[in-house]
Amino acid sequence: MAFWNGRDLDDLLESIRSASILARDGDFLSAKPAFMESLDGIEALLSPTHAIFVNALHTFILYAIKFRDFDEAITRVHRAHQGHFDILGPRDKRTWQFLARLGHLYLESRVPSQGFHMLHNARKGLIAAISDPEDAYICTLDITKSLITIANERGDFEAVERELWSLVSKAEALGDLYRSDVVDYKHELVHFYYSCHTRERHPSMTHPARISRSRLEQMLLEIINFKRPGIGINDTDICCRDHLRSLYQETGNVSKLEDLLHSLEDFVTKTGKLDAWRPKMVTLKQGIATAFAWLGQLEKAESWFLHLLQESPKAGALDETRLMTLMNYSALRAKFKGYGEAEPYLREAQQMAKEILEPNHPFHSFVATTLASGSIQTDQVCHNCLVHPSGGAEKPLVAVLQDRSDTWVLDRASHVSAALDMDMDTSTGTNICIRRDAETDSDTDSDANTDT
């Protein structure tokens, strides 16, 4: 039996477990020395590439991230990556998986330029090391997701667009088993192009991406028509139906809008009560109501607004949605029936805003001015933007990616934990990557066998 400083492997692993309990209970400072000594011993007795050591290192990294000890975490993962490079070489994918872990740690420690550099090289190394296209797609997807996030945060929208379309082409090449991936990426592209359309209207936001209206329509219809096995109504489906409604309304395509509204009414009617107040469904109903108002179909619009107000809770997670409904309905009544018909709903909105919005929110002064003047500027005010002065309810791409239930990017800590996590094959001591990803760009950064 092998020993390290008089301790065998079982003793070292027990020390890791004890340190984990201390860290779990909040005493990371006391746990850290035991982690350090045990990791040194396990690495010496086995190797930096052995699954047992990698699993022990992973346990420490999770707690180091939780307690913000990035210096030690980065030092340890850098050392493990170098050990993989020395033992396995550049043709083994595990070498580059550890470089990717290092890149994710740099992102977590808020050093995005270094993280980007390492993730980019890790992806290049994985592509060179893996001959099977599906395996390459699987093993590089998390990296590409992170690169997309970095590009979006930097405002490099051309890179975001390029990466997303590359994911589409990679998934399409893998056949029907990856059809749902293709649909998901195209859904993200829809959000991306809509966010760029918003940027285009603001002089401070440069280089908006463009897509033809017909191509955007085709993408939306493809997503809507895709049926996921075993899944009923999903947020992607609902979201794209509302985007299609918005596209037809913004482009003035009355005939297509009217046909779509009929199908949307049927769609909403067929949904159950459990789906009635999921946020995306409420947004869709808001869109239906405003579309009927835009078409001048007062009775239809009014029935939908009343439907929303009658069914919506007066407090809770959807209170801002109810506030927007009140304002939109007030504008409708003022336009077609006169200010007097709108005032009760304005006053309800005013009272509700006092309860749910900050005291200095611009909504308060707007409603007060409106009530004092006795008129609503229905054609000049976006009540969605007024309630959300930071840019409207439609979130930027990175927030959309974070919020979706089938999200690409979790919050930083969870994302790094997932990126560090792997299935272990303890019989062979190898790490099995179970993530999905695709290499996309043709950047010419440093060579793939360089980690800094």
DRENDO-1510 file (C-alpha; in Angstrom, 1 decimal, always signed):
<recs>
REC; n; res; u; v; w
REC; 1; MET; +0.0; +0.0; +0.0 .
REC; 2; ALA; +1.3; +3.4; -0.9 .
REC; 3; PHE; +1.6; +6.2; +1.6 .
REC; 4; TRP; +2.2; +10.0; +1.4 .
REC; 5; ASN; +3.6; +11.6; +4.6 .
REC; 6; GLY; +2.5; +8.5; +6.5 .
REC; 7; ARG; -1.1; +8.7; +5.2 .
REC; 8; ASP; -2.8; +6.3; +2.8 .
REC; 9; LEU; -5.5; +7.2; +0.2 .
REC; 10; ASP; -8.4; +6.3; +2.5 .
REC; 11; ASP; -7.2; +8.6; +5.2 .
REC; 12; LEU; -6.7; +11.5; +2.7 .
REC; 13; LEU; -10.2; +11.0; +1.2 .
REC; 14; GLU; -11.7; +10.9; +4.7 .
REC; 15; SER; -10.0; +14.2; +5.3 .
REC; 16; ILE; -11.6; +15.6; +2.2 .
REC; 17; ARG; -15.0; +14.5; +3.4 .
REC; 18; SER; -14.4; +16.1; +6.8 .
REC; 19; ALA; -13.2; +19.4; +5.2 .
REC; 20; SER; -16.3; +19.4; +3.0 .
REC; 21; ILE; -18.6; +19.2; +6.1 .
REC; 22; LEU; -16.7; +22.1; +7.7 .
REC; 23; ALA; -17.1; +24.2; +4.5 .
REC; 24; ARG; -20.7; +23.2; +4.1 .
REC; 25; ASP; -21.3; +24.5; +7.6 .
REC; 26; GLY; -19.7; +27.8; +6.7 .
REC; 27; ASP; -16.2; +27.3; +8.2 .
REC; 28; PHE; -14.2; +27.3; +5.0 .
REC; 29; LEU; -11.1; +28.9; +6.7 .
REC; 30; SER; -10.7; +25.9; +9.0 .
REC; 31; ALA; -11.5; +23.5; +6.1 .
REC; 32; LYS; -9.0; +24.9; +3.6 .
REC; 33; PRO; -5.7; +23.6; +5.2 .
REC; 34; ALA; -7.2; +20.0; +5.2 .
REC; 35; PHE; -8.3; +20.5; +1.6 .
REC; 36; MET; -4.8; +21.6; +0.5 .
REC; 37; GLU; -2.9; +18.9; +2.3 .
REC; 38; SER; -5.3; +16.1; +1.1 .
REC; 39; LEU; -5.2; +17.3; -2.5 .
REC; 40; ASP; -1.4; +17.3; -2.5 .
REC; 41; GLY; -1.4; +13.8; -1.1 .
REC; 42; ILE; -4.0; +12.4; -3.5 .
REC; 43; GLU; -2.3; +13.9; -6.5 .
REC; 44; ALA; +1.1; +12.4; -5.4 .
REC; 45; LEU; -0.4; +8.9; -4.8 .
REC; 46; LEU; -2.4; +8.8; -8.0 .
REC; 47; SER; -1.9; +11.5; -10.6 .
REC; 48; PRO; -3.5; +14.8; -11.7 .
REC; 49; THR; -5.4; +13.0; -14.3 .
REC; 50; HIS; -7.0; +10.4; -12.1 .
REC; 51; ALA; -10.8; +10.6; -11.5 .
REC; 52; ILE; -10.4; +10.4; -7.8 .
REC; 53; PHE; -8.1; +13.4; -7.6 .
REC; 54; VAL; -10.2; +15.3; -10.1 .
REC; 55; ASN; -13.4; +14.6; -8.1 .
REC; 56; ALA; -11.6; +15.8; -4.9 .
REC; 57; LEU; -10.3; +18.9; -6.6 .
REC; 58; HIS; -13.9; +19.6; -7.9 .
REC; 59; THR; -15.2; +19.4; -4.4 .
REC; 60; PHE; -12.7; +22.0; -3.2 .
REC; 61; ILE; -13.3; +24.3; -6.2 .
REC; 62; LEU; -17.0; +24.4; -5.5 .
REC; 63; TYR; -16.4; +25.7; -1.9 .
REC; 64; ALA; -13.6; +28.0; -3.0 .
REC; 65; ILE; -16.0; +29.6; -5.5 .
REC; 66; LYS; -18.7; +29.9; -2.8 .
REC; 67; PHE; -16.3; +31.6; -0.4 .
REC; 68; ARG; -14.6; +33.7; -3.1 .
REC; 69; ASP; -11.2; +32.2; -2.7 .
REC; 70; PHE; -10.4; +32.5; -6.4 .
REC; 71; ASP; -6.6; +32.8; -6.1 .
REC; 72; GLU; -6.2; +29.3; -4.6 .
REC; 73; ALA; -8.9; +27.8; -7.0 .
REC; 74; ILE; -7.2; +29.2; -10.1 .
REC; 75; THR; -3.8; +28.1; -8.9 .
REC; 76; ARG; -5.0; +24.5; -8.3 .
REC; 77; VAL; -6.9; +24.2; -11.6 .
REC; 78; HIS; -4.0; +25.7; -13.5 .
REC; 79; ARG; -1.7; +23.2; -11.9 .
REC; 80; ALA; -4.1; +20.3; -12.8 .
REC; 81; HIS; -4.3; +21.5; -16.4 .
REC; 82; GLN; -0.6; +21.6; -16.7 .
REC; 83; GLY; -0.4; +18.1; -15.3 .
REC; 84; HIS; -3.0; +16.9; -17.9 .
REC; 85; PHE; -0.9; +18.5; -20.6 .
REC; 86; ASP; +2.3; +16.9; -19.4 .
REC; 87; ILE; +0.8; +13.4; -19.0 .
REC; 88; LEU; -1.9; +13.2; -21.7 .
REC; 89; GLY; -0.7; +15.8; -24.2 .
REC; 90; PRO; -2.6; +18.1; -26.5 .
REC; 91; ARG; -4.4; +15.2; -28.4 .
REC; 92; ASP; -6.5; +14.2; -25.3 .
REC; 93; LYS; -9.7; +16.1; -24.8 .
REC; 94; ARG; -9.3; +16.1; -21.0 .
REC; 95; THR; -6.4; +18.4; -21.3 .
REC; 96; TRP; -8.6; +21.1; -22.9 .
REC; 97; GLN; -11.5; +20.4; -20.6 .
REC; 98; PHE; -9.3; +21.5; -17.8 .
REC; 99; LEU; -8.3; +24.6; -19.6 .
REC; 100; ALA; -12.0; +25.4; -20.1 .
REC; 101; ARG; -12.5; +25.0; -16.3 .
REC; 102; LEU; -9.7; +27.5; -15.8 .
REC; 103; GLY; -11.4; +29.9; -18.2 .
REC; 104; HIS; -14.7; +29.6; -16.4 .
REC; 105; LEU; -12.9; +30.3; -13.1 .
REC; 106; TYR; -11.5; +33.5; -14.5 .
REC; 107; LEU; -15.0; +34.5; -15.6 .
REC; 108; GLU; -16.3; +33.8; -12.1 .
REC; 109; SER; -13.5; +36.0; -10.7 .
REC; 110; ARG; -14.4; +38.8; -13.1 .
REC; 111; VAL; -11.4; +38.6; -15.3 .
REC; 112; PRO; -13.3; +38.1; -18.6 .
REC; 113; SER; -10.5; +38.9; -21.0 .
REC; 114; GLN; -8.3; +36.1; -19.5 .
REC; 115; GLY; -11.3; +33.8; -19.4 .
REC; 116; PHE; -12.2; +34.5; -23.0 .
REC; 117; HIS; -8.6; +33.8; -24.1 .
REC; 118; MET; -8.5; +30.4; -22.3 .
REC; 119; LEU; -12.0; +29.3; -23.4 .
REC; 120; HIS; -11.2; +30.2; -27.0 .
REC; 121; ASN; -8.0; +28.1; -26.9 .
REC; 122; ALA; -9.8; +25.3; -25.1 .
REC; 123; ARG; -12.3; +25.1; -27.8 .
REC; 124; LYS; -9.7; +25.1; -30.5 .
REC; 125; GLY; -7.8; +22.3; -28.7 .
REC; 126; LEU; -11.0; +20.2; -28.3 .
REC; 127; ILE; -11.8; +20.5; -31.9 .
REC; 128; ALA; -8.3; +19.4; -32.9 .
REC; 129; ALA; -8.4; +16.5; -30.4 .
REC; 130; ILE; -11.8; +15.1; -31.3 .
REC; 131; SER; -12.5; +13.6; -34.6 .
REC; 132; ASP; -16.2; +12.8; -34.2 .
REC; 133; PRO; -18.4; +15.8; -35.0 .
REC; 134; GLU; -21.1; +14.9; -32.5 .
REC; 135; ASP; -18.6; +14.4; -29.7 .
REC; 136; ALA; -17.0; +17.7; -30.6 .
REC; 137; TYR; -20.4; +19.4; -30.5 .
REC; 138; ILE; -21.2; +17.9; -27.1 .
REC; 139; CYS; -17.8; +18.7; -25.5 .
REC; 140; THR; -17.6; +22.3; -26.6 .
REC; 141; LEU; -21.2; +23.7; -26.2 .
REC; 142; ASP; -20.7; +25.1; -22.7 .
REC; 143; ILE; -17.6; +26.9; -23.9 .
REC; 144; THR; -19.4; +28.4; -26.9 .
REC; 145; LYS; -22.3; +29.5; -24.6 .
REC; 146; SER; -19.8; +31.3; -22.4 .
REC; 147; LEU; -18.1; +32.9; -25.4 .
REC; 148; ILE; -21.5; +34.2; -26.6 .
REC; 149; THR; -22.1; +35.7; -23.1 .
REC; 150; ILE; -18.8; +37.5; -23.1 .
REC; 151; ALA; -19.3; +38.8; -26.6 .
REC; 152; ASN; -22.7; +40.1; -25.7 .
REC; 153; GLU; -21.4; +41.8; -22.6 .
REC; 154; ARG; -18.7; +43.4; -24.7 .
REC; 155; GLY; -21.1; +44.6; -27.3 .
REC; 156; ASP; -19.6; +42.4; -30.0 .
REC; 157; PHE; -22.9; +41.7; -31.6 .
REC; 158; GLU; -21.3; +40.4; -34.8 .
REC; 159; ALA; -19.6; +37.7; -32.8 .
REC; 160; VAL; -22.8; +36.8; -31.1 .
REC; 161; GLU; -24.6; +36.5; -34.4 .
REC; 162; ARG; -21.8; +34.4; -35.9 .
REC; 163; GLU; -21.6; +32.0; -32.9 .
REC; 164; LEU; -25.4; +31.5; -32.9 .
REC; 165; TRP; -25.6; +30.7; -36.6 .
REC; 166; SER; -22.7; +28.4; -36.3 .
REC; 167; LEU; -24.5; +26.5; -33.5 .
REC; 168; VAL; -27.5; +26.2; -35.8 .
REC; 169; SER; -25.4; +24.8; -38.7 .
REC; 170; LYS; -23.5; +22.3; -36.4 .
REC; 171; ALA; -26.8; +21.0; -34.8 .
REC; 172; GLU; -28.5; +20.8; -38.2 .
REC; 173; ALA; -25.6; +18.7; -39.5 .
REC; 174; LEU; -26.1; +16.1; -36.7 .
REC; 175; GLY; -29.6; +15.3; -37.9 .
REC; 176; ASP; -33.1; +14.9; -36.4 .
REC; 177; LEU; -31.8; +14.0; -32.9 .
REC; 178; TYR; -30.6; +17.6; -32.6 .
REC; 179; ARG; -33.7; +19.2; -34.1 .
REC; 180; SER; -34.8; +20.7; -30.8 .
REC; 181; ASP; -31.3; +22.3; -30.4 .
REC; 182; VAL; -31.7; +23.9; -33.8 .
REC; 183; VAL; -35.1; +25.4; -32.7 .
REC; 184; ASP; -33.7; +26.6; -29.5 .
REC; 185; TYR; -30.8; +28.4; -31.2 .
REC; 186; LYS; -33.1; +30.0; -33.7 .
REC; 187; HIS; -35.3; +31.2; -30.8 .
REC; 188; GLU; -32.2; +32.9; -29.3 .
REC; 189; LEU; -31.5; +34.4; -32.7 .
REC; 190; VAL; -35.1; +35.8; -32.8 .
REC; 191; HIS; -34.4; +37.5; -29.4 .
REC; 192; PHE; -31.0; +38.7; -30.6 .
REC; 193; TYR; -32.4; +40.3; -33.8 .
REC; 194; TYR; -35.2; +42.0; -31.8 .
REC; 195; SER; -32.7; +43.3; -29.3 .
REC; 196; CYS; -30.6; +44.7; -32.2 .
REC; 197; HIS; -33.7; +46.3; -33.6 .
REC; 198; THR; -34.1; +48.1; -30.3 .
REC; 199; ARG; -30.4; +49.1; -30.4 .
REC; 200; GLU; -30.9; +50.5; -33.9 .
REC; 201; ARG; -33.3; +53.1; -32.5 .
REC; 202; HIS; -30.7; +54.4; -30.0 .
REC; 203; PRO; -27.7; +56.3; -31.4 .
REC; 204; SER; -25.5; +55.2; -28.5 .
REC; 205; MET; -25.8; +51.5; -29.5 .
REC; 206; THR; -23.8; +50.7; -32.6 .
REC; 207; HIS; -23.6; +47.9; -35.1 .
REC; 208; PRO; -27.1; +46.5; -35.0 .
REC; 209; ALA; -27.5; +43.1; -36.7 .
REC; 210; ARG; -30.0; +42.9; -39.5 .
REC; 211; ILE; -32.1; +40.1; -40.9 .
REC; 212; SER; -34.7; +40.2; -43.7 .
REC; 213; ARG; -38.3; +40.3; -42.5 .
REC; 214; SER; -39.1; +37.2; -44.6 .
REC; 215; ARG; -36.3; +35.2; -43.1 .
REC; 216; LEU; -37.4; +36.3; -39.6 .
REC; 217; GLU; -40.9; +35.2; -40.4 .
REC; 218; GLN; -39.7; +31.9; -41.6 .
REC; 219; MET; -37.7; +31.3; -38.5 .
REC; 220; LEU; -40.7; +32.1; -36.2 .
REC; 221; LEU; -43.0; +29.8; -38.2 .
REC; 222; GLU; -40.5; +27.0; -38.0 .
REC; 223; ILE; -40.2; +27.3; -34.3 .
REC; 224; ILE; -44.0; +27.5; -33.8 .
REC; 225; ASN; -44.6; +24.5; -36.0 .
REC; 226; PHE; -42.0; +22.3; -34.2 .
REC; 227; LYS; -43.6; +19.9; -31.8 .
REC; 228; ARG; -41.4; +18.7; -28.9 .
REC; 229; PRO; -42.1; +15.0; -28.1 .
REC; 230; GLY; -44.0; +14.7; -24.8 .
REC; 231; ILE; -44.2; +18.4; -24.2 .
REC; 232; GLY; -47.3; +20.5; -24.4 .
REC; 233; ILE; -47.3; +24.2; -24.3 .
REC; 234; ASN; -43.9; +25.7; -23.8 .
REC; 235; ASP; -42.6; +29.2; -23.3 .
REC; 236; THR; -40.6; +29.1; -26.6 .
REC; 237; ASP; -43.8; +28.4; -28.6 .
REC; 238; ILE; -45.7; +31.2; -26.8 .
REC; 239; CYS; -42.9; +33.7; -27.1 .
REC; 240; CYS; -42.5; +33.2; -30.8 .
REC; 241; ARG; -46.2; +33.5; -31.5 .
REC; 242; ASP; -46.1; +36.9; -29.8 .
REC; 243; HIS; -43.0; +37.9; -31.8 .
REC; 244; LEU; -44.8; +36.9; -35.0 .
REC; 245; ARG; -47.8; +39.0; -34.0 .
REC; 246; SER; -45.4; +41.9; -33.3 .
REC; 247; LEU; -43.7; +41.4; -36.7 .
REC; 248; TYR; -47.0; +41.6; -38.6 .
REC; 249; GLN; -48.2; +44.5; -36.6 .
REC; 250; GLU; -44.9; +46.5; -37.0 .
REC; 251; THR; -44.8; +45.9; -40.7 .
REC; 252; GLY; -48.5; +46.7; -41.3 .
REC; 253; ASN; -49.3; +43.3; -42.7 .
REC; 254; VAL; -53.0; +43.5; -41.8 .
REC; 255; SER; -54.2; +40.3; -43.6 .
REC; 256; LYS; -51.6; +38.1; -42.0 .
REC; 257; LEU; -52.1; +39.8; -38.6 .
REC; 258; GLU; -55.9; +39.1; -38.7 .
REC; 259; ASP; -55.4; +35.5; -39.7 .
REC; 260; LEU; -52.8; +35.1; -36.9 .
REC; 261; LEU; -55.0; +36.7; -34.3 .
REC; 262; HIS; -57.8; +34.2; -35.0 .
REC; 263; SER; -55.3; +31.3; -34.5 .
REC; 264; LEU; -53.9; +33.0; -31.4 .
REC; 265; GLU; -57.4; +33.2; -29.9 .
REC; 266; ASP; -57.9; +29.5; -30.5 .
REC; 267; PHE; -54.5; +28.8; -29.1 .
REC; 268; VAL; -55.2; +30.7; -25.8 .
REC; 269; THR; -58.7; +29.2; -25.5 .
REC; 270; LYS; -57.3; +25.7; -25.6 .
REC; 271; THR; -54.7; +26.3; -22.8 .
REC; 272; GLY; -55.6; +25.2; -19.4 .
REC; 273; LYS; -56.0; +27.3; -16.2 .
REC; 274; LEU; -52.5; +26.3; -15.1 .
REC; 275; ASP; -51.0; +27.9; -18.2 .
REC; 276; ALA; -53.3; +31.0; -18.1 .
REC; 277; TRP; -51.0; +33.1; -15.9 .
REC; 278; ARG; -47.5; +31.9; -16.8 .
REC; 279; PRO; -45.7; +35.2; -17.7 .
REC; 280; LYS; -45.2; +34.4; -21.4 .
REC; 281; MET; -48.9; +33.7; -21.8 .
REC; 282; VAL; -49.8; +37.0; -20.2 .
REC; 283; THR; -47.5; +38.8; -22.5 .
REC; 284; LEU; -49.1; +37.0; -25.5 .
REC; 285; LYS; -52.6; +38.1; -24.3 .
REC; 286; GLN; -51.4; +41.7; -23.9 .
REC; 287; GLY; -50.1; +41.5; -27.5 .
REC; 288; ILE; -53.5; +40.2; -28.7 .
REC; 289; ALA; -55.3; +43.0; -27.0 .
REC; 290; THR; -53.0; +45.7; -28.4 .
REC; 291; ALA; -53.2; +44.2; -31.9 .
REC; 292; PHE; -57.0; +44.4; -31.9 .
REC; 293; ALA; -56.7; +48.0; -30.7 .
REC; 294; TRP; -54.2; +48.7; -33.5 .
REC; 295; LEU; -56.7; +47.2; -36.0 .
REC; 296; GLY; -59.4; +49.4; -34.6 .
REC; 297; GLN; -61.5; +46.5; -33.4 .
REC; 298; LEU; -62.6; +48.1; -30.2 .
REC; 299; GLU; -64.9; +45.4; -28.9 .
REC; 300; LYS; -62.3; +42.7; -29.4 .
REC; 301; ALA; -59.5; +44.7; -27.8 .
REC; 302; GLU; -61.7; +45.7; -24.8 .
REC; 303; SER; -62.8; +42.1; -24.2 .
REC; 304; TRP; -59.2; +41.0; -24.1 .
REC; 305; PHE; -58.1; +43.8; -21.7 .
REC; 306; LEU; -61.1; +43.0; -19.4 .
REC; 307; HIS; -60.2; +39.3; -19.6 .
REC; 308; LEU; -56.7; +40.2; -18.4 .
REC; 309; LEU; -57.9; +42.5; -15.6 .
REC; 310; GLN; -60.5; +40.1; -14.4 .
REC; 311; GLU; -58.2; +37.1; -14.2 .
REC; 312; SER; -55.0; +38.8; -13.1 .
REC; 313; PRO; -54.0; +38.8; -9.5 .
REC; 314; LYS; -53.9; +42.2; -7.8 .
REC; 315; ALA; -50.7; +41.5; -6.1 .
REC; 316; GLY; -47.8; +39.2; -6.7 .
REC; 317; ALA; -45.3; +38.3; -9.4 .
REC; 318; LEU; -47.4; +39.7; -12.2 .
REC; 319; ASP; -48.3; +43.0; -10.6 .
REC; 320; GLU; -46.3; +45.1; -13.1 .
REC; 321; THR; -48.1; +43.2; -15.9 .
REC; 322; ARG; -51.4; +44.2; -14.4 .
REC; 323; LEU; -50.2; +47.8; -14.2 .
REC; 324; MET; -49.4; +47.8; -17.9 .
REC; 325; THR; -52.7; +46.3; -18.7 .
REC; 326; LEU; -54.5; +49.1; -16.7 .
REC; 327; MET; -52.5; +51.7; -18.6 .
REC; 328; ASN; -53.1; +50.2; -22.1 .
REC; 329; TYR; -56.8; +49.7; -21.3 .
REC; 330; SER; -57.0; +53.3; -20.1 .
REC; 331; ALA; -55.4; +54.5; -23.4 .
REC; 332; LEU; -57.9; +52.5; -25.4 .
REC; 333; ARG; -60.9; +53.8; -23.5 .
REC; 334; ALA; -59.6; +57.4; -23.8 .
REC; 335; LYS; -59.1; +57.1; -27.5 .
REC; 336; PHE; -62.5; +55.6; -28.4 .
REC; 337; LYS; -64.8; +56.6; -25.5 .
REC; 338; GLY; -63.2; +59.7; -24.0 .
REC; 339; TYR; -61.1; +60.6; -21.0 .
REC; 340; GLY; -63.9; +60.2; -18.5 .
REC; 341; GLU; -64.2; +56.5; -19.3 .
REC; 342; ALA; -60.5; +56.0; -18.8 .
REC; 343; GLU; -60.0; +57.9; -15.5 .
REC; 344; PRO; -61.1; +55.1; -13.1 .
REC; 345; TYR; -58.5; +52.8; -14.5 .
REC; 346; LEU; -55.8; +55.5; -14.4 .
REC; 347; ARG; -56.5; +56.1; -10.7 .
REC; 348; GLU; -56.3; +52.3; -10.0 .
REC; 349; ALA; -53.0; +52.3; -11.8 .
REC; 350; GLN; -51.8; +55.3; -9.8 .
REC; 351; GLN; -52.7; +53.5; -6.5 .
REC; 352; MET; -51.1; +50.3; -7.6 .
REC; 353; ALA; -47.9; +52.0; -8.7 .
REC; 354; LYS; -47.5; +53.5; -5.2 .
REC; 355; GLU; -47.5; +50.0; -3.8 .
REC; 356; ILE; -45.2; +48.3; -6.3 .
REC; 357; LEU; -42.8; +50.9; -7.8 .
REC; 358; GLU; -40.0; +52.9; -6.2 .
REC; 359; PRO; -41.1; +56.4; -5.0 .
REC; 360; ASN; -38.9; +58.1; -7.6 .
REC; 361; HIS; -40.1; +56.0; -10.5 .
REC; 362; PRO; -41.1; +58.2; -13.5 .
REC; 363; PHE; -44.4; +56.4; -13.8 .
REC; 364; HIS; -45.8; +58.4; -10.8 .
REC; 365; SER; -45.2; +61.8; -12.3 .
REC; 366; PHE; -46.6; +60.6; -15.6 .
REC; 367; VAL; -49.9; +59.4; -14.2 .
REC; 368; ALA; -50.2; +62.5; -11.9 .
REC; 369; THR; -49.6; +64.8; -14.9 .
REC; 370; THR; -52.1; +62.8; -17.0 .
REC; 371; LEU; -54.8; +63.0; -14.3 .
REC; 372; ALA; -54.2; +66.7; -13.8 .
REC; 373; SER; -54.3; +67.5; -17.6 .
REC; 374; GLY; -57.4; +65.3; -18.2 .
REC; 375; SER; -55.9; +63.7; -21.4 .
REC; 376; ILE; -53.8; +60.7; -22.4 .
REC; 377; GLN; -51.2; +61.0; -25.2 .
REC; 378; THR; -52.2; +57.6; -26.5 .
REC; 379; ASP; -50.1; +57.8; -29.7 .
REC; 380; GLN; -46.9; +59.1; -28.0 .
REC; 381; VAL; -46.4; +56.9; -24.9 .
REC; 382; CYS; -45.3; +53.3; -24.7 .
REC; 383; HIS; -46.7; +52.1; -21.3 .
REC; 384; ASN; -44.5; +49.1; -21.4 .
REC; 385; CYS; -41.4; +51.3; -21.6 .
REC; 386; LEU; -42.8; +53.7; -19.0 .
REC; 387; VAL; -43.2; +50.9; -16.4 .
REC; 388; HIS; -39.8; +49.5; -17.3 .
REC; 389; PRO; -37.7; +52.7; -18.0 .
REC; 390; SER; -34.5; +50.8; -18.3 .
REC; 391; GLY; -35.6; +49.6; -21.7 .
REC; 392; GLY; -38.9; +47.8; -21.6 .
REC; 393; ALA; -40.0; +44.4; -20.5 .
REC; 394; GLU; -38.1; +42.7; -23.3 .
REC; 395; LYS; -34.8; +41.7; -21.8 .
REC; 396; PRO; -31.4; +41.8; -23.5 .
REC; 397; LEU; -30.0; +38.6; -24.9 .
REC; 398; VAL; -27.9; +37.7; -21.9 .
REC; 399; ALA; -30.8; +38.1; -19.5 .
REC; 400; VAL; -33.0; +36.0; -21.7 .
REC; 401; LEU; -30.4; +33.3; -21.7 .
REC; 402; GLN; -30.2; +33.4; -17.9 .
REC; 403; ASP; -33.9; +33.4; -17.3 .
REC; 404; ARG; -35.1; +30.6; -19.5 .
REC; 405; SER; -36.0; +27.3; -17.9 .
REC; 406; ASP; -33.8; +25.5; -20.5 .
REC; 407; THR; -31.3; +28.2; -20.0 .
REC; 408; TRP; -27.9; +28.3; -21.7 .
REC; 409; VAL; -26.2; +30.4; -19.0 .
REC; 410; LEU; -27.0; +30.0; -15.3 .
REC; 411; ASP; -25.9; +32.5; -12.7 .
REC; 412; ARG; -22.2; +32.7; -12.5 .
REC; 413; ALA; -21.7; +30.4; -9.6 .
REC; 414; SER; -24.1; +27.8; -10.8 .
REC; 415; HIS; -22.6; +28.0; -14.3 .
REC; 416; VAL; -19.1; +27.5; -13.1 .
REC; 417; SER; -20.2; +24.6; -10.9 .
REC; 418; ALA; -21.9; +23.0; -13.9 .
REC; 419; ALA; -18.8; +23.6; -16.1 .
REC; 420; LEU; -16.6; +22.0; -13.5 .
REC; 421; ASP; -19.0; +19.0; -12.9 .
REC; 422; MET; -18.3; +15.8; -14.8 .
REC; 423; ASP; -19.3; +12.2; -14.7 .
REC; 424; MET; -16.4; +10.1; -13.4 .
REC; 425; ASP; -15.4; +6.7; -14.7 .
REC; 426; THR; -13.5; +5.5; -11.7 .
REC; 427; SER; -12.6; +2.2; -13.3 .
REC; 428; THR; -10.4; +3.9; -15.8 .
REC; 429; GLY; -9.6; +7.1; -14.1 .
REC; 430; THR; -10.9; +9.2; -17.0 .
REC; 431; ASN; -13.3; +12.1; -17.1 .
REC; 432; ILE; -16.4; +11.8; -19.3 .
REC; 433; CYS; -17.7; +15.1; -20.7 .
REC; 434; ILE; -21.5; +15.1; -20.9 .
REC; 435; ARG; -22.0; +18.7; -22.1 .
REC; 436; ARG; -23.1; +19.8; -25.6 .
REC; 437; ASP; -21.4; +22.5; -27.7 .
REC; 438; ALA; -20.1; +23.5; -31.0 .
REC; 439; GLU; -17.0; +25.2; -32.4 .
REC; 440; THR; -17.8; +28.2; -34.5 .
REC; 441; ASP; -15.4; +30.9; -35.3 .
REC; 442; SER; -12.3; +31.3; -37.3 .
REC; 443; ASP; -10.5; +33.6; -34.9 .
REC; 444; THR; -6.7; +33.6; -35.0 .
REC; 445; ASP; -5.8; +34.0; -31.4 .
REC; 446; SER; -2.8; +32.2; -29.9 .
REC; 447; ASP; -2.2; +28.6; -30.7 .
REC; 448; ALA; -4.4; +25.9; -29.2 .
REC; 449; ASN; -1.6; +24.5; -27.1 .
REC; 450; THR; -1.1; +27.8; -25.2 .
REC; 451; ASP; -3.1; +28.5; -22.0 .
REC; 452; THR; -2.0; +32.0; -21.2 .
</recs>
